Amino acid sequence: MVAKSISVALRKIDVVARWGGEEFVVILPGANRVVLNSVAERVRVLIEESYLMVGKEKLTVTISVGATLSLQDDTVNAVVGRADRHMYQSKAQGRNPVTGDGAAKG
């Protein structure tokens, strides 16, 4: 359900992959800050509104999003590390928010 909700929110050129047990990474080629924030919020809302029926029980989940742009001199580890820190900031806020950095310019 989560993977499907994420993929519905993306553009055709975007890529989504599972990153560990309960984490996903989304790559948005050519995205600027406006696109990044728009897609992150759209994904958050779609997952929040999605559900699975198990018998008569409606199961829902929320996500904590860490969003960042790749800067010119970034390594993969730097981008992933920044996104990971933002995700943990989202979790600390009580879950289901989008957190990003102000340093990225798009």
N, C-alpha and C positions, 0 to 999 in steps of 0.2 A: 504494500500500500504506500509506504513512504517513497520508495524508488519511483513508483508510477506517478505519484503526486509531484515529485521533483521534476520528472521528465516532462510533464504537462506544462510546467511553468517556463521551460527553457526554449531558446531559439534553436533552429535546426543545426546551427554550427557549434552549439555548446555541448560539453561532454560531462557526464555524471558517472562516478564510480564509487563503489563501496571502499571505504578507507578504514579498515579495522572492523570490529564487531558491529558497533552501532553508529558509526560515523560514515559520512559521505563527503566526497570532494567534488566540487563543480568547477569546471574551467570555462570561462566566458571569454573567448578570443575577441580581442579588440574592444573590450568593455571599458567604459569610463565610469566615473563614480555614480552618475545618474543611472546607468544600466545596472551596475552592481547592486545599488540600493534597491532598485525596482525589482530585480529578479529575486534578491534575497527576501524581500518582504512578500512578494507573490508566492514564493515557495513556502514561507512560514504560514501564511494564511491558508493556502491550499491544504497543507498537512493538518493544520488545526481544524479545518472543516471536514476532513476525510475521516472515514470510519470503516471498520469491518464488523459484520454481524457474525457472532459466534453463538449459534442457537438463537436465543432471544436477547442475548446481551450485545450491546453496542460498544465496541472497543475504540477508543480514540487515543491519540498521542499528540504531543507537541514537540517542537524542536528548539534547540538553542543554536543560533547561527553566529559564526565568526566570519566576517567578510573583510577581504582586503584586496587591493590591487597590487599587481606585480610592478615594482619600480625598476627603473633602468638597470641598476647595478645589483639587483636582487639575485640570490641563488634560490634554488628550489627550497632548500632548508629554511631560508629566511622567510619566504612567502608562507610556507606551511607552518612555521613556528608562530608567525604573526597571526595567522588565521586561527590557530589552535589557542593562543592566548585570548583572542577575542571570544572564541566559543566558551572558554571557561569563565570569562567575564559575564557572558550571557547566562550561563548556568547559575552564577552567583547572584544574579539579579532576580532569581526566582523562576527561571526557565521561560521559554517561549519568546524571548526578544531577539532582535538582530543587533549585533554589536560590530562596529567597524572602526578603522583608524582614521584619524583626521590628517595623517601625514600623506596619505595617497592622494594624488591629484589626477583628475580625469576630465 
